[in-house]
Amino acid sequence: MTASFAETKLLLFRRLKYILRRPKPPVLPVPFTGPVVVVGSAPVSHKPIDFDETFRVITINGSQAVTRKWGIEVPDVTLMQYRQLDGTNTNAVEVRRVLKGERTGMLYVLLWRKGLASLNEHLQAFDYHYDRVQIVNRYQRIALVEKICGLKVLELDAISKCSNGVIAVLFALLNGATAVIISGINPQSTGHVYNQENLSRLHVEMDSEILLTLLRQGYPVYTADPEVAKSIGLPLWQGKARSNSAAVSQ
């Protein structure tokens, strides 16, 4: 069986399954009512200007290593990739190390297939806690991307899907964020703040495409990192008053 035939078969299977399932994207029990900061683990990140208790915080995988330095003990939401729970590669081991003994509010575990009991066993193994937990499958992710920006990304391989950081941006918009400020999320960078392995990222093109699509569609998405503003073209967050007035003028 050739690669092209295999890819075509997977595409048709996934598209059919998506249509038959009619999945709904994940929704918070209580929606956001103000600005949301989505924090990733890129080596360079900045606390947004005017950051205060009115901001809600979403962390990705091990990025609580960043928000802890901001004085945030418990983020409102955490998105965690399933590989971080049972993976043996450097990144997964480091994620579990920095999250040991930590807690989050709402935990979404992406693509976990072993059931809730097994999920809790793995979380307990590195002493990670939550207020509520939900498993998010692939088709819910696809539904989220399509719902917000109209793109049907069927996630055929690592390169053709967006990162968990961008999934978090879409999730924040779906759940009522009045503005989404990303920090420590740079599709062009390599490495993570909690290790020195300089690991590359696989979602560069799709992440950039999604973020620029959101920008073109008028969504209030910003970056707190000047380098990301320069390299991708996202507007730099200037604080509540200045950023909100700039958004209105557009």
C-alpha positions as a LaTeX table, in Angstrom:
\begin{tabular}{lrrr}
\hline
Residue & $x$ (\AA) & $y$ (\AA) & $z$ (\AA) \\
\hline
Met1 & 0.00 & 0.00 & 0.00 \\
Thr2 & 1.53 & 3.33 & $-1.07$ \\
Ala3 & 1.80 & 6.28 & 1.27 \\
Ser4 & $-0.55$ & 8.39 & $-0.85$ \\
Phe5 & $-3.24$ & 5.70 & $-0.75$ \\
Ala6 & $-2.81$ & 5.34 & 3.01 \\
Glu7 & $-3.13$ & 9.09 & 3.49 \\
Thr8 & $-6.25$ & 9.23 & 1.32 \\
Lys9 & $-7.80$ & 6.35 & 3.24 \\
Leu10 & $-7.07$ & 8.04 & 6.58 \\
Leu11 & $-8.49$ & 11.33 & 5.33 \\
Leu12 & $-11.74$ & 9.71 & 4.19 \\
Phe13 & $-12.06$ & 7.68 & 7.39 \\
Arg14 & $-11.47$ & 10.68 & 9.65 \\
Arg15 & $-13.81$ & 12.91 & 7.67 \\
Leu16 & $-16.60$ & 10.31 & 7.77 \\
Lys17 & $-16.12$ & 9.68 & 11.48 \\
Tyr18 & $-16.21$ & 13.42 & 12.15 \\
Ile19 & $-19.48$ & 13.78 & 10.23 \\
Leu20 & $-21.11$ & 10.81 & 11.96 \\
Arg21 & $-20.02$ & 11.82 & 15.46 \\
Arg22 & $-21.03$ & 15.48 & 15.13 \\
Pro23 & $-18.77$ & 16.37 & 18.07 \\
Lys24 & $-19.12$ & 19.47 & 20.20 \\
Pro25 & $-16.05$ & 21.46 & 21.25 \\
Pro26 & $-15.25$ & 21.55 & 24.98 \\
Val27 & $-17.16$ & 24.17 & 26.98 \\
Leu28 & $-16.39$ & 25.48 & 30.45 \\
Pro29 & $-19.00$ & 25.04 & 33.19 \\
Val30 & $-18.78$ & 28.82 & 33.75 \\
Pro31 & $-17.68$ & 30.96 & 30.77 \\
Phe32 & $-14.98$ & 33.62 & 30.86 \\
Thr33 & $-16.10$ & 37.22 & 31.27 \\
Gly34 & $-12.87$ & 39.13 & 30.71 \\
Pro35 & $-9.37$ & 38.85 & 29.23 \\
Val36 & $-7.62$ & 35.47 & 29.19 \\
Val37 & $-3.87$ & 34.86 & 29.14 \\
Val38 & $-2.74$ & 31.66 & 27.41 \\
Val39 & 0.71 & 30.74 & 28.67 \\
Gly40 & 3.04 & 28.36 & 26.87 \\
Ser41 & 6.54 & 27.10 & 27.60 \\
Ala42 & 8.62 & 28.83 & 24.95 \\
Pro43 & 11.94 & 30.01 & 26.43 \\
Val44 & 10.89 & 33.69 & 26.30 \\
Ser45 & 7.64 & 34.94 & 27.78 \\
His46 & 6.31 & 38.12 & 29.38 \\
Lys47 & 3.61 & 38.87 & 31.92 \\
Pro48 & 1.00 & 41.01 & 30.10 \\
Ile49 & 0.83 & 44.71 & 30.86 \\
Asp50 & $-1.96$ & 45.53 & 33.38 \\
Phe51 & $-2.15$ & 41.88 & 34.45 \\
Asp52 & $-4.37$ & 41.63 & 37.54 \\
Glu53 & $-7.06$ & 39.49 & 39.17 \\
Thr54 & $-9.54$ & 40.20 & 36.36 \\
Phe55 & $-7.46$ & 38.09 & 33.94 \\
Arg56 & $-8.10$ & 34.35 & 33.71 \\
Val57 & $-5.11$ & 32.10 & 33.03 \\
Ile58 & $-4.77$ & 29.00 & 30.83 \\
Thr59 & $-1.54$ & 27.02 & 31.06 \\
Ile60 & $-0.26$ & 24.45 & 28.57 \\
Asn61 & 1.48 & 21.28 & 29.76 \\
Gly62 & 4.36 & 22.38 & 32.01 \\
Ser63 & 3.95 & 26.15 & 31.68 \\
Gln64 & 2.93 & 26.46 & 35.32 \\
Ala65 & 6.70 & 26.82 & 35.70 \\
Val66 & 6.15 & 30.26 & 34.15 \\
Thr67 & 2.95 & 31.31 & 35.93 \\
Arg68 & 4.37 & 30.24 & 39.29 \\
Lys69 & 6.98 & 32.98 & 38.86 \\
Trp70 & 4.13 & 35.41 & 38.27 \\
Gly71 & 2.72 & 34.53 & 41.68 \\
Ile72 & $-0.13$ & 32.37 & 40.35 \\
Glu73 & $-0.51$ & 29.28 & 42.50 \\
Val74 & $-3.44$ & 27.72 & 40.62 \\
Pro75 & $-4.25$ & 28.53 & 36.97 \\
Asp76 & $-7.92$ & 28.60 & 36.00 \\
Val77 & $-7.52$ & 26.04 & 33.21 \\
Thr78 & $-4.77$ & 23.68 & 32.09 \\
Leu79 & $-4.55$ & 21.84 & 28.78 \\
Met80 & $-2.31$ & 18.79 & 28.96 \\
Gln81 & $-1.26$ & 16.52 & 26.11 \\
Tyr82 & $-1.70$ & 12.83 & 26.88 \\
Arg83 & 1.98 & 12.07 & 26.17 \\
Gln84 & 3.01 & 14.20 & 29.12 \\
Leu85 & 1.38 & 11.70 & 31.49 \\
Asp86 & 3.05 & 8.49 & 30.38 \\
Gly87 & 5.77 & 9.50 & 27.92 \\
Thr88 & 9.41 & 8.67 & 28.55 \\
Asn89 & 11.01 & 11.30 & 26.33 \\
Thr90 & 12.83 & 14.30 & 27.80 \\
Asn91 & 9.96 & 16.75 & 27.45 \\
Ala92 & 7.37 & 14.48 & 29.11 \\
Val93 & 9.69 & 13.68 & 32.02 \\
Glu94 & 10.43 & 17.38 & 32.51 \\
Val95 & 6.73 & 18.31 & 32.40 \\
Arg96 & 5.96 & 15.85 & 35.17 \\
Arg97 & 8.91 & 17.15 & 37.18 \\
Val98 & 7.82 & 20.79 & 37.09 \\
Leu99 & 4.17 & 19.91 & 37.77 \\
Lys100 & 4.88 & 17.63 & 40.73 \\
Gly101 & 2.74 & 18.73 & 43.68 \\
Glu102 & 0.95 & 21.44 & 41.66 \\
Arg103 & $-2.76$ & 22.04 & 41.10 \\
Thr104 & $-5.05$ & 23.52 & 38.48 \\
Gly105 & $-8.70$ & 24.50 & 38.31 \\
Met106 & $-10.19$ & 22.84 & 35.21 \\
Leu107 & $-7.96$ & 20.22 & 33.62 \\
Tyr108 & $-8.46$ & 19.16 & 30.01 \\
Val109 & $-6.40$ & 16.15 & 28.96 \\
Leu110 & $-6.11$ & 15.92 & 25.19 \\
Leu111 & $-6.38$ & 12.62 & 23.31 \\
Trp112 & $-6.19$ & 10.35 & 26.38 \\
Arg113 & $-7.62$ & 6.93 & 25.44 \\
Lys114 & $-7.16$ & 4.83 & 28.58 \\
Gly115 & $-10.16$ & 6.02 & 30.57 \\
Leu116 & $-10.63$ & 8.24 & 33.60 \\
Ala117 & $-9.43$ & 5.74 & 36.20 \\
Ser118 & $-6.10$ & 5.28 & 34.42 \\
Leu119 & $-5.84$ & 9.04 & 33.92 \\
Asn120 & $-6.17$ & 9.66 & 37.64 \\
Glu121 & $-3.58$ & 6.99 & 38.41 \\
His122 & $-1.07$ & 8.72 & 36.15 \\
Leu123 & $-1.82$ & 12.14 & 37.66 \\
Gln124 & $-1.47$ & 10.78 & 41.19 \\
Ala125 & 1.89 & 9.26 & 40.25 \\
Phe126 & 3.40 & 12.76 & 40.08 \\
Asp127 & 1.07 & 14.33 & 42.66 \\
Tyr128 & $-0.85$ & 16.60 & 40.29 \\
His129 & $-4.31$ & 17.78 & 41.33 \\
Tyr130 & $-7.34$ & 19.49 & 39.82 \\
Asp131 & $-10.81$ & 20.76 & 40.73 \\
Arg132 & $-12.45$ & 19.22 & 37.65 \\
Val133 & $-11.16$ & 17.11 & 34.78 \\
Gln134 & $-12.35$ & 16.29 & 31.26 \\
Ile135 & $-10.85$ & 14.21 & 28.46 \\
Val136 & $-10.94$ & 15.92 & 25.05 \\
Asn137 & $-10.78$ & 13.66 & 22.00 \\
Arg138 & $-9.45$ & 14.40 & 18.54 \\
Tyr139 & $-12.86$ & 15.13 & 17.04 \\
Gln140 & $-13.68$ & 17.71 & 19.71 \\
Arg141 & $-10.41$ & 19.46 & 18.83 \\
Ile142 & $-11.36$ & 19.43 & 15.14 \\
Ala143 & $-14.79$ & 20.83 & 16.02 \\
Leu144 & $-13.20$ & 23.61 & 18.05 \\
Val145 & $-10.97$ & 24.74 & 15.20 \\
Glu146 & $-13.85$ & 24.67 & 12.73 \\
Lys147 & $-16.25$ & 26.46 & 15.09 \\
Ile148 & $-13.97$ & 29.43 & 15.70 \\
Cys149 & $-12.06$ & 30.00 & 12.46 \\
Gly150 & $-13.91$ & 27.86 & 9.91 \\
Leu151 & $-10.99$ & 25.58 & 9.06 \\
Lys152 & $-11.47$ & 21.81 & 9.09 \\
Val153 & $-8.10$ & 20.54 & 10.31 \\
Leu154 & $-8.37$ & 16.75 & 10.37 \\
Glu155 & $-5.00$ & 16.26 & 12.10 \\
Leu156 & $-3.58$ & 13.70 & 9.67 \\
Asp157 & $-0.04$ & 14.20 & 11.01 \\
Ala158 & 1.88 & 16.32 & 13.49 \\
Ile159 & 2.79 & 18.98 & 10.93 \\
Ser160 & $-0.77$ & 19.49 & 9.68 \\
Lys161 & $-2.35$ & 20.12 & 13.08 \\
Cys162 & $-2.04$ & 23.06 & 15.42 \\
Ser163 & $-0.34$ & 23.04 & 18.79 \\
Asn164 & $-2.05$ & 22.78 & 22.14 \\
Gly165 & $-1.24$ & 26.45 & 22.72 \\
Val166 & $-3.28$ & 27.49 & 19.70 \\
Ile167 & $-6.03$ & 25.06 & 20.72 \\
Ala168 & $-6.10$ & 26.95 & 24.04 \\
Val169 & $-6.47$ & 30.28 & 22.20 \\
Leu170 & $-9.47$ & 28.92 & 20.31 \\
Phe171 & $-10.88$ & 27.45 & 23.51 \\
Ala172 & $-10.64$ & 30.83 & 25.26 \\
Leu173 & $-12.45$ & 32.56 & 22.39 \\
Leu174 & $-15.20$ & 29.94 & 22.33 \\
Asn175 & $-15.70$ & 30.32 & 26.07 \\
Gly176 & $-16.23$ & 34.06 & 26.16 \\
Ala177 & $-12.80$ & 35.69 & 26.46 \\
Thr178 & $-13.02$ & 39.41 & 25.71 \\
Ala179 & $-9.36$ & 39.34 & 24.67 \\
Val180 & $-6.80$ & 36.55 & 24.43 \\
Ile181 & $-3.18$ & 37.40 & 25.18 \\
Ile182 & $-0.62$ & 34.72 & 24.41 \\
Ser183 & 2.68 & 34.56 & 26.26 \\
Gly184 & 5.43 & 32.00 & 25.81 \\
Ile185 & 3.88 & 30.75 & 22.58 \\
Asn186 & 6.14 & 31.34 & 19.60 \\
Pro187 & 5.76 & 29.03 & 16.58 \\
Gln188 & 9.19 & 30.12 & 15.38 \\
Ser189 & 11.08 & 29.21 & 18.56 \\
Thr190 & 12.70 & 26.01 & 19.78 \\
Gly191 & 13.12 & 24.69 & 23.30 \\
His192 & 11.12 & 24.99 & 26.49 \\
Val193 & 11.56 & 27.17 & 29.55 \\
Tyr194 & 11.84 & 24.15 & 31.89 \\
Asn195 & 14.65 & 22.29 & 30.11 \\
Gln196 & 17.76 & 22.93 & 28.03 \\
Glu197 & 17.13 & 20.39 & 25.28 \\
Asn198 & 16.24 & 22.98 & 22.60 \\
Leu199 & 13.56 & 20.67 & 21.21 \\
Ser200 & 11.98 & 21.77 & 17.94 \\
Arg201 & 8.28 & 22.45 & 17.37 \\
Leu202 & 6.25 & 20.55 & 14.79 \\
His203 & 3.33 & 22.91 & 14.23 \\
Val204 & 5.01 & 26.05 & 12.92 \\
Glu205 & 3.04 & 26.56 & 9.70 \\
Met206 & $-0.39$ & 25.55 & 11.02 \\
Asp207 & $-0.02$ & 27.63 & 14.19 \\
Ser208 & 0.92 & 30.69 & 12.19 \\
Glu209 & $-1.94$ & 30.11 & 9.74 \\
Ile210 & $-4.52$ & 29.77 & 12.51 \\
Leu211 & $-3.32$ & 32.84 & 14.41 \\
Leu212 & $-3.27$ & 34.99 & 11.28 \\
Thr213 & $-6.72$ & 33.69 & 10.29 \\
Leu214 & $-8.05$ & 34.79 & 13.68 \\
Leu215 & $-6.45$ & 38.19 & 13.18 \\
Arg216 & $-8.00$ & 38.62 & 9.73 \\
Gln217 & $-11.40$ & 37.62 & 11.10 \\
Gly218 & $-11.21$ & 40.33 & 13.73 \\
Tyr219 & $-10.79$ & 38.23 & 16.85 \\
Pro220 & $-9.18$ & 40.04 & 19.82 \\
Val221 & $-5.96$ & 38.00 & 19.89 \\
Tyr222 & $-2.71$ & 39.56 & 21.06 \\
Thr223 & 0.77 & 38.56 & 22.14 \\
Ala224 & 2.65 & 39.78 & 25.20 \\
Asp225 & 5.97 & 38.87 & 23.55 \\
Pro226 & 7.53 & 41.54 & 21.27 \\
Glu227 & 9.47 & 38.93 & 19.26 \\
Val228 & 6.24 & 37.10 & 18.37 \\
Ala229 & 4.58 & 40.36 & 17.37 \\
Lys230 & 7.50 & 41.05 & 15.07 \\
Ser231 & 7.86 & 37.56 & 13.55 \\
Ile232 & 4.21 & 36.58 & 13.12 \\
Gly233 & 2.39 & 39.90 & 12.95 \\
Leu234 & 0.09 & 39.57 & 15.96 \\
Pro235 & $-0.63$ & 42.88 & 17.69 \\
Leu236 & 1.39 & 43.45 & 20.85 \\
Trp237 & $-0.73$ & 43.71 & 23.99 \\
Gln238 & $-0.42$ & 47.31 & 25.23 \\
Gly239 & $-2.64$ & 47.08 & 28.29 \\
Lys240 & $-6.40$ & 47.07 & 28.70 \\
Ala241 & $-7.20$ & 50.60 & 27.63 \\
Arg242 & $-4.76$ & 50.92 & 24.72 \\
Ser243 & $-5.35$ & 47.46 & 23.26 \\
Asn244 & $-9.13$ & 47.73 & 23.54 \\
Ser245 & $-9.19$ & 51.14 & 21.88 \\
Ala246 & $-6.95$ & 49.88 & 19.08 \\
Ala247 & $-9.28$ & 46.92 & 18.52 \\
Val248 & $-12.30$ & 49.25 & 18.28 \\
Ser249 & $-10.54$ & 51.51 & 15.77 \\
Gln250 & $-9.84$ & 48.54 & 13.51 \\
\hline
\end{tabular}
